[in-house]
Amino acid sequence: MTTHYLFRSTSEALALAVHRQTFKRCLVLLGLTLGLLLLYLCLGSTRIPPMDVIATLISPDTSEHRFVIQTLRLPRGLLALLVGAGLGVSGALLQQLVRNPLASPDIIGISDGAALGAVLFLAWLAGTVSLTWLPPVAIASAAITATVIYGLAWTPGSTTAVAPIRLVLVGIALAAALKAVATLVLVMSPLSTTVQAYIWLTGTVYGAQWQDVTRLLPWTLTLIPVAMLAARALTLLGMNDEQSRGLGLAVGRYRLLLLACSVGLAGSAVAFAGGMAFVGLMAPHLARRYTGQTSTGLILGAGLTGACLVLMADLLGRVAFLPQDLPAGIFVSGVGAPFFIYLLYRRRS
Amino acid sequence: MLSTLPVKALGLTLCLALLLATTLASIALGQTAMSFATVINALFNYDASQIEHIIVRANRLNRAVLAALVGSSLAIAGTLMQAMTRNGLASPSLLGINAGALFFVALAFTFLSLTRLQDYIYIAFFGAAIAGLLVYSLGMTGSASRSPVSIVLAGAAITALFLAFTQGLLILNRESLEGILYWLGGSVAGKPLSSVVPFLPFYGIAIVGTALLVRQINLMMLDDDVARSLGQRVVITRLALGVVIVLLAGGAVALAGMIGFIGLIIPHLARGLFGRDHRWVLPSAAMLGASLLLGADTLSRFIVPPQEVPVGALTALVGTPVFIAIARKRSPTL
């Protein structure tokens, strides 16, 4: 009995091995995500029964709930889903690449770099330049930040090139500096509502529109499949460089490709939802327990788990403190920070 | 490094001169620049009919006093923390003590209707103590104590936790956010001189405590076992130092909000000048810390006039390169 489903192109340039059990578990996770999305669409200041929601989704024109579902909840839910998936996959790639379970785009400063880029853009260019440019700007600033972190953590002459611990330390320092600059920009900028910008920095998908979804979608839909196709390299990159080179991997090229995917996913997610901290840390850890036998499973699982996390957090933010609508970022951090502490505690003993 | 006694004494005198110079600059410079003669007159020869004198007495002087107190508190707290953990990356802002104090102050601000500033100071002490205990137990006990990085990671986690809670509180209570956001950035502006009075007794206790503990601190820089064999009660010293750190860091947060990196940079500077003898390091750190915050606060008035930049953002910008330089060294232990 085979334990894997194999997909190979004829030249074997592309190959995908999906562990059977992982595949089934991913399906379960997908079902869970969709169920959560349905719940997300049902609950809110007006409650809509599930059957009505499904009816509205199938034939929107005849439904009385069209506005609530089509205009308000669905784009917001989908954006939460995409953001969560992006951050989850980004964190999974990063943890594997720097071989450190504590790495995640928000802890080592990549998210803060993206957020700073986005804040600068929103504060000074949003009036004159189309918002379509927001994700590229955020991704570019995330990439610059990642390069700077990598460069600063570099030790010339050492075989491992970058010591993971130093990468994390430099990242923490840079994250603090970038946060400071973002605060500076917020206080100084012509943004009329500092409060709104601040809420955005906390991480929120409030007021999401279809445009946001369609602007983020292309990035998620290209970068996650690319990461999936490079997943077999990810397994090897998790070992040490000599081993993976010995197994015939172009280490440098694949590391760069996967790092670019990770940075791109984090940057584009931050561009639309602000600093949603800890998703990139938590999702891969949870996924590793459930679907982490293979890299493909890890990526899929982390993406789905991330999507569930953000969706749940936003649902809580919308429903728990009615009529207040709280940013999802608060709930994500409220769970994520204790989780981080738990990870540290476990490493301790 | 300064080695002989006269040179060290000269160094300390220069630190004092720097402190005086930055204090004077902080009072004299700003939107309304004034001559030093005017400043001296306003301080010692007050004339209520002159606008410049009023500015000095009502605005600049408070700021300078507050900046000096907060700067020196943070610098002493940082020096003590680095000595206690033997870790060059320890400081009140990085290890989450500031964030803990901030969260509890914000909590009290939202749910209790406290009016007296003292109450906020007590609450900040409480928050600083909670965060300090959490970080210490996560990062300094068990096998984690061997790695200097683990306490920094624990600090980052605790900071993130308390900042997230604070953000939640502030967003729940939006009316107060605009005002508090500035405070979150750290600021010594716009407080009356009387606001520092409740903090003074604690500052005094902390300074006296530090002075009494100086010899123990020097021994703490060695191994625990060595300190013990030299007759030190390590646990009691640690506890006493912990109390002093909480008083200084918590008080600084209650007065001026989140001002980072002073407690990180200044100890390195002071040790670089005066070596490992804390009889010299601590007083110089206090003066240099006060000077740094006074200087940064003065600078913050000139970056985008007429607006003022939160001074905490400035100190973070200065502090990050220093942090990275320390982190890049092979080992951040002292």
Boltz contact constraints between the chains, C-beta under 6 A:
constraints:
  - contact:
      token1: [A, 152]
      token2: [B, 324]
      max_distance: 6.0
  - contact:
      token1: [A, 165]
      token2: [B, 149]
      max_distance: 6.0
  - contact:
      token1: [A, 169]
      token2: [B, 327]
      max_distance: 6.0
  - contact:
      token1: [A, 170]
      token2: [B, 324]
      max_distance: 6.0
  - contact:
      token1: [A, 170]
      token2: [B, 327]
      max_distance: 6.0
  - contact:
      token1: [A, 172]
      token2: [B, 156]
      max_distance: 6.0
  - contact:
      token1: [A, 173]
      token2: [B, 320]
      max_distance: 6.0
  - contact:
      token1: [A, 173]
      token2: [B, 323]
      max_distance: 6.0
  - contact:
      token1: [A, 173]
      token2: [B, 324]
      max_distance: 6.0
  - contact:
      token1: [A, 176]
      token2: [B, 316]
      max_distance: 6.0
  - contact:
      token1: [A, 177]
      token2: [B, 316]
      max_distance: 6.0
  - contact:
      token1: [A, 177]
      token2: [B, 320]
      max_distance: 6.0
  - contact:
      token1: [A, 180]
      token2: [B, 313]
      max_distance: 6.0
  - contact:
      token1: [A, 180]
      token2: [B, 316]
      max_distance: 6.0
  - contact:
      token1: [A, 180]
      token2: [B, 317]
      max_distance: 6.0
  - contact:
      token1: [A, 183]
      token2: [B, 185]
      max_distance: 6.0
  - contact:
      token1: [A, 183]
      token2: [B, 313]
      max_distance: 6.0
  - contact:
      token1: [A, 184]
      token2: [B, 309]
      max_distance: 6.0
  - contact:
      token1: [A, 184]
      token2: [B, 313]
      max_distance: 6.0
  - contact:
      token1: [A, 187]
      token2: [B, 310]
      max_distance: 6.0
  - contact:
      token1: [A, 188]
      token2: [B, 304]
      max_distance: 6.0
  - contact:
      token1: [A, 195]
      token2: [B, 177]
      max_distance: 6.0
  - contact:
      token1: [A, 202]
      token2: [B, 167]
      max_distance: 6.0
  - contact:
      token1: [A, 330]
      token2: [B, 168]
      max_distance: 6.0
  - contact:
      token1: [A, 333]
      token2: [B, 164]
      max_distance: 6.0
  - contact:
      token1: [A, 334]
      token2: [B, 164]
      max_distance: 6.0
  - contact:
      token1: [A, 337]
      token2: [B, 160]
      max_distance: 6.0
  - contact:
      token1: [A, 337]
      token2: [B, 161]
      max_distance: 6.0
  - contact:
      token1: [A, 337]
      token2: [B, 164]
      max_distance: 6.0
  - contact:
      token1: [A, 340]
      token2: [B, 157]
      max_distance: 6.0
  - contact:
      token1: [A, 341]
      token2: [B, 157]
      max_distance: 6.0
  - contact:
      token1: [A, 344]
      token2: [B, 138]
      max_distance: 6.0
  - contact:
      token1: [A, 344]
      token2: [B, 153]
      max_distance: 6.0
  - contact:
      token1: [A, 344]
      token2: [B, 154]
      max_distance: 6.0
  - contact:
      token1: [A, 344]
      token2: [B, 157]
      max_distance: 6.0
  - contact:
      token1: [A, 348]
      token2: [B, 142]
      max_distance: 6.0
  - contact:
      token1: [A, 348]
      token2: [B, 144]
      max_distance: 6.0
  - contact:
      token1: [A, 349]
      token2: [B, 142]
      max_distance: 6.0
